[in-house]
């Protein structure tokens, strides 16, 4: 089973940028749908962005469209989430997760956390002045 770990979280001012990276200690991420989720204090976990292997199809939540970009870094066996123009509402713990490939489109996969079988421990992102 692929084990995931996030890196790149931190504290940033509103309007700033952060880049999260999801890596694994074994196997290739190219066999899985990789998703980014976040959980704000007192709220449930929401799908932020996902990317499928092979086709590269991507999903973004409406709240992050135009500001976040998910990419596969095949050379480093990683999936990155570039977050620009951050706002305080983006604050939370960000998790990357892996799901198997299915016939469902990436938006359907990404909006149901039960599709994901492996989760990283999470990385804190705080947007505050």
C-alpha positions in Angstrom: 0.0 0.0 0.0 1.4 3.4 -1.0 2.3 5.6 2.0 2.0 9.3 1.4 3.6 12.3 3.0 2.9 16.0 2.5 5.4 18.8 2.7 5.5 22.6 2.1 2.9 23.9 4.5 3.4 27.0 6.6 2.3 30.5 7.5 1.6 33.0 4.8 0.0 36.4 4.5 -3.2 36.9 2.5 -2.3 37.2 -1.2 0.8 35.0 -0.8 1.7 31.6 -2.2 2.6 28.2 -1.0 3.5 25.0 -2.8 2.6 21.6 -1.3 4.2 18.4 -2.4 2.9 14.9 -2.0 5.4 12.1 -2.2 5.6 8.4 -1.4 8.2 6.1 0.2 7.4 3.3 -2.2 5.8 2.6 -5.5 4.8 5.1 -8.2 2.1 7.7 -7.8 1.3 7.3 -11.5 -0.9 4.3 -10.8 -3.4 6.4 -8.7 -5.7 9.3 -8.7 -4.1 11.7 -6.3 -6.3 14.1 -4.4 -5.7 17.1 -2.2 -8.1 17.7 0.7 -8.3 20.2 3.4 -10.0 20.4 6.8 -10.6 23.7 8.6 -11.1 23.8 12.3 -14.6 22.6 13.2 -15.4 21.6 9.6 -15.4 18.5 7.5 -12.8 17.4 5.1 -13.4 18.8 1.6 -11.9 17.9 -1.8 -9.7 20.7 -3.1 -8.2 19.2 -6.2 -7.5 15.9 -7.9 -5.5 14.6 -10.8 -5.9 11.3 -12.7 -3.0 9.4 -14.1 -2.5 8.9 -17.9 -5.2 11.3 -19.0 -4.1 14.0 -16.5 -7.7 15.1 -16.0 -8.0 17.5 -13.1 -10.7 18.7 -10.7 -10.8 21.9 -8.7 -13.3 22.9 -6.1 -15.1 26.1 -7.0 -13.5 27.9 -4.1 -9.9 27.4 -5.5 -10.4 27.6 -9.2 -8.1 30.1 -10.8 -5.8 30.2 -7.7 -4.6 26.6 -7.2 -2.9 24.4 -9.7 -2.3 20.6 -9.3 0.5 19.0 -11.2 2.3 15.7 -11.5 6.1 15.8 -11.1 7.0 12.5 -12.7 10.7 13.0 -12.3 10.4 13.2 -8.5 7.4 10.8 -8.2 5.4 13.6 -6.6 2.2 15.5 -7.0 2.3 19.2 -6.2 -0.4 21.8 -5.3 0.6 25.3 -6.2 -1.6 27.7 -4.1 -1.6 31.4 -5.2 -3.5 34.4 -4.0 -4.2 32.7 -0.7 -7.1 34.0 1.5 -7.7 33.3 5.2 -10.5 30.9 4.3 -7.8 28.6 2.8 -6.5 27.9 6.3 -6.6 24.3 7.4 -4.8 21.0 7.4 -4.1 19.8 3.9 -3.9 16.1 3.1 -3.0 14.2 0.0 -4.6 10.9 -0.7 -4.6 8.1 -3.2 -7.5 6.4 -5.0 -7.6 3.6 -7.4 -8.5 4.1 -11.1 -12.2 3.7 -11.9 -14.6 4.6 -14.7 -15.8 7.5 -12.7 -14.7 11.0 -13.8 -12.2 12.8 -11.7 -14.8 15.2 -10.2 -16.9 12.3 -9.0 -13.9 10.6 -7.4 -12.6 13.7 -5.8 -15.9 14.7 -4.1 -16.2 11.4 -2.1 -13.5 10.8 0.5 -14.4 7.1 0.7 -12.8 6.6 -2.7 -9.4 7.2 -1.2 -7.6 4.3 0.6 -4.4 6.0 1.6 -3.9 9.3 3.3 -0.9 11.4 4.3 -0.6 12.7 7.9 -1.4 16.3 6.7 0.3 19.6 6.5 -0.8 22.8 8.2 -1.5 25.9 6.0 -2.3 29.1 7.8 -3.2 32.3 6.0 -3.1 35.2 8.3 -1.8 38.8 8.5 
